[in-house]
Amino acid sequence: MSDTNQVLIPAAFVALYVPAGRSRPSETRDHIAARHEICEDMACMLVEPAQTKRWELGITESDVLDRMHRALVGDAAVLSRAEAGWVVHRLAELLDWDCPPLPD
């Protein structure tokens, strides 16, 4: 069995690839697994910078997460808006912070 088949992809992440009114993802499992790995790595990588920004700037957790989201959807974005939203929600989960509503 390959490593790819052993990776559990959260349903919330798979849902990013299910078009409205459909029940099946629009991408292959391999594609979704690869994108999930990128997004999970991004969320983990942002834990320390998020904590540091909160301390350096003296801002709220919500402000930090909002800033992170804006950076992830900026002009040089490598993630889709949906993926960026998932990363920020996952980051909040890793930090045990409440995630604010994010812009669409």
N, CA, C and O atoms as CSV, one atom per row, in Angstrom:
chain,resi,resn,atom,element,x,y,z
A,1,MET,N,N,0.849,-1.183,0.000
A,1,MET,CA,C,0.000,0.000,0.000
A,1,MET,C,C,0.890,1.240,0.000
A,1,MET,O,O,1.856,1.307,0.761
A,2,SER,N,N,0.584,2.195,-0.823
A,2,SER,CA,C,1.384,3.411,-0.890
A,2,SER,C,C,1.067,4.334,0.280
A,2,SER,O,O,0.012,4.223,0.904
A,3,ASP,N,N,1.998,5.250,0.570
A,3,ASP,CA,C,1.794,6.219,1.648
A,3,ASP,C,C,0.582,7.092,1.390
A,3,ASP,O,O,-0.118,7.477,2.326
A,4,THR,N,N,0.325,7.411,0.118
A,4,THR,CA,C,-0.791,8.269,-0.237
A,4,THR,C,C,-2.111,7.684,0.235
A,4,THR,O,O,-2.980,8.418,0.706
A,5,ASN,N,N,-2.273,6.371,0.116
A,5,ASN,CA,C,-3.520,5.733,0.520
A,5,ASN,C,C,-3.706,5.704,2.026
A,5,ASN,O,O,-4.816,5.458,2.498
A,6,GLN,N,N,-2.651,5.949,2.793
A,6,GLN,CA,C,-2.732,5.917,4.242
A,6,GLN,C,C,-3.001,7.279,4.850
A,6,GLN,O,O,-3.314,7.366,6.037
A,7,VAL,N,N,-2.889,8.337,4.076
A,7,VAL,CA,C,-3.100,9.685,4.574
A,7,VAL,C,C,-4.598,9.952,4.678
A,7,VAL,O,O,-5.344,9.785,3.714
A,8,LEU,N,N,-5.020,10.371,5.868
A,8,LEU,CA,C,-6.429,10.736,6.048
A,8,LEU,C,C,-6.600,12.207,5.714
A,8,LEU,O,O,-5.972,13.076,6.319
A,9,ILE,N,N,-7.448,12.466,4.757
A,9,ILE,CA,C,-7.726,13.845,4.354
A,9,ILE,C,C,-9.034,14.248,5.019
A,9,ILE,O,O,-10.052,13.582,4.832
A,10,PRO,N,N,-9.019,15.340,5.799
A,10,PRO,CA,C,-10.244,15.749,6.476
A,10,PRO,C,C,-11.383,16.025,5.487
A,10,PRO,O,O,-11.172,16.555,4.397
A,11,ALA,N,N,-12.576,15.653,5.898
A,11,ALA,CA,C,-13.758,15.880,5.051
A,11,ALA,C,C,-13.912,17.356,4.708
A,11,ALA,O,O,-14.339,17.698,3.605
A,12,ALA,N,N,-13.569,18.226,5.644
A,12,ALA,CA,C,-13.678,19.670,5.393
A,12,ALA,C,C,-12.762,20.103,4.256
A,12,ALA,O,O,-13.082,21.037,3.521
A,13,PHE,N,N,-11.631,19.432,4.109
A,13,PHE,CA,C,-10.730,19.778,3.006
A,13,PHE,C,C,-11.255,19.218,1.689
A,13,PHE,O,O,-11.250,19.914,0.674
A,14,VAL,N,N,-11.705,17.977,1.699
A,14,VAL,CA,C,-12.267,17.378,0.485
A,14,VAL,C,C,-13.438,18.214,-0.013
A,14,VAL,O,O,-13.627,18.365,-1.220
A,15,ALA,N,N,-14.221,18.754,0.910
A,15,ALA,CA,C,-15.394,19.557,0.545
A,15,ALA,C,C,-15.025,20.778,-0.301
A,15,ALA,O,O,-15.864,21.291,-1.042
A,16,LEU,N,N,-13.786,21.243,-0.200
A,16,LEU,CA,C,-13.345,22.380,-1.016
A,16,LEU,C,C,-13.396,22.055,-2.501
A,16,LEU,O,O,-13.458,22.954,-3.339
A,17,TYR,N,N,-13.369,20.778,-2.821
A,17,TYR,CA,C,-13.314,20.329,-4.216
A,17,TYR,C,C,-14.624,19.712,-4.698
A,17,TYR,O,O,-14.674,19.124,-5.778
A,18,VAL,N,N,-15.673,19.843,-3.911
A,18,VAL,CA,C,-16.980,19.311,-4.307
A,18,VAL,C,C,-17.833,20.491,-4.774
A,18,VAL,O,O,-18.231,21.323,-3.959
A,19,PRO,N,N,-18.116,20.572,-6.074
A,19,PRO,CA,C,-18.918,21.679,-6.593
A,19,PRO,C,C,-20.330,21.667,-5.981
A,19,PRO,O,O,-20.858,20.613,-5.627
A,20,ALA,N,N,-20.913,22.837,-5.869
A,20,ALA,CA,C,-22.276,22.956,-5.345
A,20,ALA,C,C,-23.222,22.068,-6.132
A,20,ALA,O,O,-23.188,22.037,-7.362
A,21,GLY,N,N,-24.063,21.352,-5.414
A,21,GLY,CA,C,-25.030,20.476,-6.055
A,21,GLY,C,C,-24.482,19.116,-6.446
A,21,GLY,O,O,-25.208,18.293,-7.004
A,22,ARG,N,N,-23.224,18.873,-6.165
A,22,ARG,CA,C,-22.594,17.598,-6.499
A,22,ARG,C,C,-22.233,16.858,-5.226
A,22,ARG,O,O,-22.199,17.446,-4.145
A,23,SER,N,N,-21.964,15.565,-5.356
A,23,SER,CA,C,-21.572,14.778,-4.193
A,23,SER,C,C,-20.145,14.247,-4.304
A,23,SER,O,O,-19.592,13.722,-3.337
A,24,ARG,N,N,-19.556,14.388,-5.490
A,24,ARG,CA,C,-18.200,13.873,-5.702
A,24,ARG,C,C,-17.245,15.030,-6.011
A,24,ARG,O,O,-17.627,16.012,-6.649
A,25,PRO,N,N,-16.008,14.899,-5.552
A,25,PRO,CA,C,-15.016,15.948,-5.832
A,25,PRO,C,C,-14.742,16.095,-7.330
A,25,PRO,O,O,-14.901,15.150,-8.103
A,26,SER,N,N,-14.336,17.279,-7.710
A,26,SER,CA,C,-14.026,17.571,-9.107
A,26,SER,C,C,-12.580,17.218,-9.462
A,26,SER,O,O,-12.197,17.287,-10.630
A,27,GLU,N,N,-11.777,16.842,-8.466
A,27,GLU,CA,C,-10.372,16.486,-8.675
A,27,GLU,C,C,-10.117,15.058,-8.195
A,27,GLU,O,O,-10.925,14.484,-7.465
A,28,THR,N,N,-9.000,14.503,-8.609
A,28,THR,CA,C,-8.640,13.152,-8.198
A,28,THR,C,C,-8.179,13.129,-6.740
A,28,THR,O,O,-7.819,14.159,-6.171
A,29,ARG,N,N,-8.197,11.954,-6.161
A,29,ARG,CA,C,-7.742,11.812,-4.784
A,29,ARG,C,C,-6.270,12.220,-4.671
A,29,ARG,O,O,-5.879,12.855,-3.692
A,30,ASP,N,N,-5.458,11.860,-5.661
A,30,ASP,CA,C,-4.037,12.215,-5.626
A,30,ASP,C,C,-3.843,13.728,-5.630
A,30,ASP,O,O,-3.006,14.254,-4.896
A,31,HIS,N,N,-4.617,14.424,-6.456
A,31,HIS,CA,C,-4.526,15.889,-6.502
A,31,HIS,C,C,-4.941,16.494,-5.165
A,31,HIS,O,O,-4.256,17.367,-4.633
A,32,ILE,N,N,-6.066,16.026,-4.625
A,32,ILE,CA,C,-6.560,16.551,-3.350
A,32,ILE,C,C,-5.565,16.243,-2.234
A,32,ILE,O,O,-5.326,17.087,-1.371
A,33,ALA,N,N,-4.988,15.052,-2.242
A,33,ALA,CA,C,-4.001,14.685,-1.214
A,33,ALA,C,C,-2.762,15.582,-1.301
A,33,ALA,O,O,-2.223,15.996,-0.275
A,34,ALA,N,N,-2.318,15.877,-2.507
A,34,ALA,CA,C,-1.153,16.746,-2.688
A,34,ALA,C,C,-1.451,18.157,-2.197
A,34,ALA,O,O,-0.632,18.768,-1.510
A,35,ARG,N,N,-2.627,18.673,-2.553
A,35,ARG,CA,C,-3.012,20.025,-2.103
A,35,ARG,C,C,-3.181,20.058,-0.581
A,35,ARG,O,O,-2.810,21.037,0.066
A,36,HIS,N,N,-3.742,18.983,-0.015
A,36,HIS,CA,C,-3.906,18.924,1.442
A,36,HIS,C,C,-2.544,18.966,2.134
A,36,HIS,O,O,-2.377,19.653,3.141
A,37,GLU,N,N,-1.580,18.237,1.595
A,37,GLU,CA,C,-0.242,18.234,2.191
A,37,GLU,C,C,0.359,19.637,2.186
A,37,GLU,O,O,0.961,20.060,3.173
A,38,ILE,N,N,0.199,20.353,1.082
A,38,ILE,CA,C,0.696,21.733,0.991
A,38,ILE,C,C,0.003,22.611,2.030
A,38,ILE,O,O,0.657,23.373,2.741
A,39,CYS,N,N,-1.305,22.502,2.112
A,39,CYS,CA,C,-2.072,23.351,3.033
A,39,CYS,C,C,-1.781,23.018,4.493
A,39,CYS,O,O,-1.645,23.924,5.315
A,40,GLU,N,N,-1.686,21.748,4.821
A,40,GLU,CA,C,-1.355,21.350,6.197
A,40,GLU,C,C,0.041,21.848,6.572
A,40,GLU,O,O,0.249,22.362,7.671
A,41,ASP,N,N,0.995,21.692,5.651
A,41,ASP,CA,C,2.349,22.196,5.900
A,41,ASP,C,C,2.340,23.706,6.104
A,41,ASP,O,O,3.040,24.218,6.978
A,42,MET,N,N,1.558,24.416,5.309
A,42,MET,CA,C,1.470,25.870,5.430
A,42,MET,C,C,0.914,26.263,6.799
A,42,MET,O,O,1.451,27.157,7.454
A,43,ALA,N,N,-0.149,25.604,7.227
A,43,ALA,CA,C,-0.745,25.918,8.527
A,43,ALA,C,C,0.264,25.671,9.652
A,43,ALA,O,O,0.395,26.489,10.562
A,44,CYS,N,N,0.962,24.561,9.588
A,44,CYS,CA,C,1.964,24.245,10.620
A,44,CYS,C,C,3.109,25.249,10.603
A,44,CYS,O,O,3.609,25.652,11.654
A,45,MET,N,N,3.518,25.648,9.412
A,45,MET,CA,C,4.609,26.603,9.270
A,45,MET,C,C,4.239,27.983,9.833
A,45,MET,O,O,5.111,28.723,10.286
A,46,LEU,N,N,2.964,28.320,9.805
A,46,LEU,CA,C,2.521,29.647,10.245
A,46,LEU,C,C,2.279,29.755,11.749
A,46,LEU,O,O,2.019,30.850,12.247
A,47,VAL,N,N,2.359,28.660,12.472
A,47,VAL,CA,C,2.086,28.702,13.915
A,47,VAL,C,C,3.014,29.677,14.632
A,47,VAL,O,O,2.554,30.584,15.326
A,48,GLU,N,N,4.307,29.488,14.465
A,48,GLU,CA,C,5.254,30.361,15.165
A,48,GLU,C,C,5.167,31.816,14.704
A,48,GLU,O,O,5.137,32.709,15.550
A,49,PRO,N,N,5.125,32.093,13.386
A,49,PRO,CA,C,4.981,33.495,12.971
A,49,PRO,C,C,3.699,34.145,13.510
A,49,PRO,O,O,3.703,35.328,13.849
A,50,ALA,N,N,2.617,33.389,13.590
A,50,ALA,CA,C,1.367,33.954,14.114
A,50,ALA,C,C,1.522,34.330,15.586
A,50,ALA,O,O,1.099,35.406,16.006
A,51,GLN,N,N,2.128,33.442,16.360
A,51,GLN,CA,C,2.349,33.740,17.778
A,51,GLN,C,C,3.264,34.942,17.944
A,51,GLN,O,O,3.036,35.792,18.805
A,52,THR,N,N,4.293,35.009,17.124
A,52,THR,CA,C,5.252,36.117,17.195
A,52,THR,C,C,4.588,37.438,16.839
A,52,THR,O,O,4.794,38.437,17.528
A,53,LYS,N,N,3.792,37.458,15.773
A,53,LYS,CA,C,3.113,38.698,15.368
A,53,LYS,C,C,2.161,39.182,16.459
A,53,LYS,O,O,2.075,40.380,16.732
A,54,ARG,N,N,1.453,38.253,17.072
A,54,ARG,CA,C,0.534,38.644,18.151
A,54,ARG,C,C,1.304,39.327,19.274
A,54,ARG,O,O,0.862,40.345,19.806
A,55,TRP,N,N,2.441,38.773,19.631
A,55,TRP,CA,C,3.233,39.329,20.714
A,55,TRP,C,C,3.900,40.653,20.293
A,55,TRP,O,O,3.859,41.631,21.039
A,56,GLU,N,N,4.512,40.680,19.105
A,56,GLU,CA,C,5.225,41.876,18.634
A,56,GLU,C,C,4.297,43.075,18.463
A,56,GLU,O,O,4.619,44.191,18.872
A,57,LEU,N,N,3.131,42.823,17.845
A,57,LEU,CA,C,2.232,43.920,17.518
A,57,LEU,C,C,1.187,44.180,18.599
A,57,LEU,O,O,0.507,45.206,18.572
A,58,GLY,N,N,1.059,43.270,19.535
A,58,GLY,CA,C,0.065,43.450,20.601
A,58,GLY,C,C,-1.360,43.477,20.061
A,58,GLY,O,O,-2.195,44.253,20.524
A,59,ILE,N,N,-1.630,42.616,19.069
A,59,ILE,CA,C,-2.958,42.592,18.457
A,59,ILE,C,C,-3.697,41.325,18.880
A,59,ILE,O,O,-3.110,40.416,19.468
A,60,THR,N,N,-4.965,41.280,18.580
A,60,THR,CA,C,-5.779,40.129,18.975
A,60,THR,C,C,-5.494,38.925,18.080
A,60,THR,O,O,-4.917,39.049,16.999
A,61,GLU,N,N,-5.912,37.772,18.560
A,61,GLU,CA,C,-5.790,36.548,17.771
A,61,GLU,C,C,-6.548,36.686,16.450
A,61,GLU,O,O,-6.060,36.271,15.399
A,62,SER,N,N,-7.741,37.270,16.514
A,62,SER,CA,C,-8.545,37.466,15.300
A,62,SER,C,C,-7.828,38.347,14.292
A,62,SER,O,O,-7.860,38.082,13.091
A,63,ASP,N,N,-7.179,39.399,14.784
A,63,ASP,CA,C,-6.432,40.283,13.880
A,63,ASP,C,C,-5.275,39.539,13.210
A,63,ASP,O,O,-5.021,39.721,12.019
A,64,VAL,N,N,-4.580,38.705,13.977
A,64,VAL,CA,C,-3.478,37.930,13.410
A,64,VAL,C,C,-4.007,37.007,12.310
A,64,VAL,O,O,-3.442,36.947,11.218
A,65,LEU,N,N,-5.090,36.292,12.603
A,65,LEU,CA,C,-5.639,35.360,11.623
A,65,LEU,C,C,-6.155,36.089,10.387
A,65,LEU,O,O,-5.999,35.603,9.266
A,66,ASP,N,N,-6.764,37.239,10.586
A,66,ASP,CA,C,-7.233,38.040,9.451
A,66,ASP,C,C,-6.056,38.476,8.577
A,66,ASP,O,O,-6.141,38.418,7.350
A,67,ARG,N,N,-4.974,38.906,9.194
A,67,ARG,CA,C,-3.786,39.319,8.438
A,67,ARG,C,C,-3.177,38.144,7.675
A,67,ARG,O,O,-2.754,38.282,6.527
A,68,MET,N,N,-3.143,36.990,8.334
A,68,MET,CA,C,-2.613,35.795,7.675
A,68,MET,C,C,-3.469,35.449,6.454
A,68,MET,O,O,-2.943,35.100,5.397
A,69,HIS,N,N,-4.778,35.547,6.608
A,69,HIS,CA,C,-5.670,35.239,5.490
A,69,HIS,C,C,-5.451,36.207,4.336
A,69,HIS,O,O,-5.379,35.793,3.179
A,70,ARG,N,N,-5.348,37.488,4.647
A,70,ARG,CA,C,-5.118,38.478,3.590
A,70,ARG,C,C,-3.808,38.209,2.860
A,70,ARG,O,O,-3.727,38.385,1.644
A,71,ALA,N,N,-2.789,37.784,3.591
A,71,ALA,CA,C,-1.505,37.470,2.952
A,71,ALA,C,C,-1.632,36.236,2.051
A,71,ALA,O,O,-1.039,36.185,0.973
A,72,LEU,N,N,-2.398,35.257,2.491
A,72,LEU,CA,C,-2.534,34.017,1.722
A,72,LEU,C,C,-3.341,34.190,0.438
A,72,LEU,O,O,-3.182,33.407,-0.498
A,73,VAL,N,N,-4.200,35.201,0.381
A,73,VAL,CA,C,-5.010,35.423,-0.826
A,73,VAL,C,C,-4.502,36.618,-1.635
A,73,VAL,O,O,-5.167,37.068,-2.568
A,74,GLY,N,N,-3.338,37.122,-1.281
A,74,GLY,CA,C,-2.774,38.282,-1.962
A,74,GLY,C,C,-2.385,37.981,-3.402
A,74,GLY,O,O,-2.655,36.899,-3.924
A,75,ASP,N,N,-1.748,38.955,-4.029
A,75,ASP,CA,C,-1.383,38.862,-5.441
A,75,ASP,C,C,-0.479,37.672,-5.758
A,75,ASP,O,O,-0.571,37.106,-6.847
A,76,ALA,N,N,0.375,37.292,-4.844
A,76,ALA,CA,C,1.316,36.191,-5.088
A,76,ALA,C,C,0.796,34.860,-4.536
A,76,ALA,O,O,1.582,33.962,-4.233
A,77,ALA,N,N,-0.496,34.738,-4.410
A,77,ALA,CA,C,-1.107,33.556,-3.792
A,77,ALA,C,C,-0.803,32.279,-4.565
A,77,ALA,O,O,-0.866,32.249,-5.794
A,78,VAL,N,N,-0.475,31.234,-3.829
A,78,VAL,CA,C,-0.284,29.906,-4.429
A,78,VAL,C,C,-1.433,28.985,-4.046
A,78,VAL,O,O,-1.517,27.850,-4.515
A,79,LEU,N,N,-2.312,29.485,-3.193
A,79,LEU,CA,C,-3.482,28.724,-2.759
A,79,LEU,C,C,-4.743,29.365,-3.320
A,79,LEU,O,O,-4.781,30.570,-3.570
A,80,SER,N,N,-5.765,28.559,-3.515
A,80,SER,CA,C,-7.062,29.124,-3.882
A,80,SER,C,C,-7.635,29.827,-2.651
A,80,SER,O,O,-7.154,29.620,-1.537
A,81,ARG,N,N,-8.656,30.654,-2.850
A,81,ARG,CA,C,-9.291,31.324,-1.707
A,81,ARG,C,C,-9.835,30.296,-0.718
A,81,ARG,O,O,-9.723,30.474,0.494
A,82,ALA,N,N,-10.418,29.237,-1.233
A,82,ALA,CA,C,-10.971,28.201,-0.363
A,82,ALA,C,C,-9.862,27.515,0.436
A,82,ALA,O,O,-10.014,27.263,1.631
A,83,GLU,N,N,-8.760,27.220,-0.225
A,83,GLU,CA,C,-7.635,26.596,0.472
A,83,GLU,C,C,-7.063,27.545,1.524
A,83,GLU,O,O,-6.733,27.115,2.629
A,84,ALA,N,N,-6.945,28.819,1.194
A,84,ALA,CA,C,-6.434,29.801,2.152
A,84,ALA,C,C,-7.335,29.868,3.385
A,84,ALA,O,O,-6.846,29.945,4.512
A,85,GLY,N,N,-8.630,29.840,3.171
A,85,GLY,CA,C,-9.558,29.833,4.303
A,85,GLY,C,C,-9.373,28.604,5.165
A,85,GLY,O,O,-9.409,28.685,6.393
A,86,TRP,N,N,-9.172,27.452,4.517
A,86,TRP,CA,C,-8.945,26.214,5.266
A,86,TRP,C,C,-7.659,26.307,6.076
A,86,TRP,O,O,-7.618,25.885,7.231
A,87,VAL,N,N,-6.605,26.860,5.471
A,87,VAL,CA,C,-5.322,27.005,6.170
A,87,VAL,C,C,-5.497,27.868,7.413
A,87,VAL,O,O,-4.976,27.527,8.474
A,88,VAL,N,N,-6.205,28.955,7.305
A,88,VAL,CA,C,-6.395,29.846,8.454
A,88,VAL,C,C,-7.229,29.161,9.535
A,88,VAL,O,O,-6.934,29.294,10.723
A,89,HIS,N,N,-8.258,28.435,9.134
A,89,HIS,CA,C,-9.037,27.690,10.127
A,89,HIS,C,C,-8.173,26.621,10.802
A,89,HIS,O,O,-8.271,26.415,12.012
A,90,ARG,N,N,-7.342,25.953,10.033
A,90,ARG,CA,C,-6.453,24.942,10.609
A,90,ARG,C,C,-5.423,25.588,11.518
A,90,ARG,O,O,-5.105,25.042,12.575
A,91,LEU,N,N,-4.896,26.737,11.129
A,91,LEU,CA,C,-3.955,27.479,11.961
A,91,LEU,C,C,-4.603,27.831,13.294
A,91,LEU,O,O,-3.995,27.651,14.350
A,92,ALA,N,N,-5.822,28.326,13.248
A,92,ALA,CA,C,-6.541,28.663,14.491
A,92,ALA,C,C,-6.697,27.417,15.358
A,92,ALA,O,O,-6.543,27.480,16.578
A,93,GLU,N,N,-6.997,26.310,14.737
A,93,GLU,CA,C,-7.142,25.049,15.475
A,93,GLU,C,C,-5.823,24.652,16.134
A,93,GLU,O,O,-5.807,24.254,17.298
A,94,LEU,N,N,-4.725,24.758,15.399
A,94,LEU,CA,C,-3.414,24.404,15.946
A,94,LEU,C,C,-3.021,25.305,17.109
A,94,LEU,O,O,-2.355,24.867,18.047
A,95,LEU,N,N,-3.437,26.565,17.044
A,95,LEU,CA,C,-3.118,27.532,18.096
A,95,LEU,C,C,-4.139,27.531,19.236
A,95,LEU,O,O,-3.937,28.177,20.265
A,96,ASP,N,N,-5.229,26.804,19.040
A,96,ASP,CA,C,-6.348,26.800,19.991
A,96,ASP,C,C,-6.925,28.214,20.140
A,96,ASP,O,O,-7.233,28.665,21.244
A,97,TRP,N,N,-7.062,28.896,18.997
A,97,TRP,CA,C,-7.671,30.220,18.928
A,97,TRP,C,C,-9.013,30.097,18.231
A,97,TRP,O,O,-9.219,29.178,17.438
A,98,ASP,N,N,-9.924,31.010,18.518
A,98,ASP,CA,C,-11.183,31.082,17.783
A,98,ASP,C,C,-10.908,31.734,16.438
A,98,ASP,O,O,-10.215,32.748,16.362
A,99,CYS,N,N,-11.445,31.156,15.392
A,99,CYS,CA,C,-11.249,31.719,14.058
A,99,CYS,C,C,-12.377,32.696,13.753
A,99,CYS,O,O,-13.549,32.341,13.879
A,100,PRO,N,N,-12.041,33.924,13.353
A,100,PRO,CA,C,-13.085,34.893,13.012
A,100,PRO,C,C,-13.694,34.543,11.652
A,100,PRO,O,O,-13.103,33.785,10.882
A,101,PRO,N,N,-14.862,35.089,11.361
A,101,PRO,CA,C,-15.404,34.910,10.013
A,101,PRO,C,C,-14.419,35.530,9.006
A,101,PRO,O,O,-13.912,36.634,9.209
A,102,LEU,N,N,-14.170,34.804,7.941
A,102,LEU,CA,C,-13.241,35.284,6.924
A,102,LEU,C,C,-14.018,35.785,5.722
A,102,LEU,O,O,-15.084,35.252,5.412
A,103,PRO,N,N,-13.504,36.801,5.038
A,103,PRO,CA,C,-14.204,37.302,3.852
A,103,PRO,C,C,-14.263,36.252,2.753
A,103,PRO,O,O,-13.368,35.416,2.632
A,104,ASP,N,N,-15.316,36.301,1.958
A,104,ASP,CA,C,-15.445,35.349,0.847
A,104,ASP,C,C,-14.492,35.694,-0.269
A,104,ASP,O,O,-14.458,35.003,-1.288
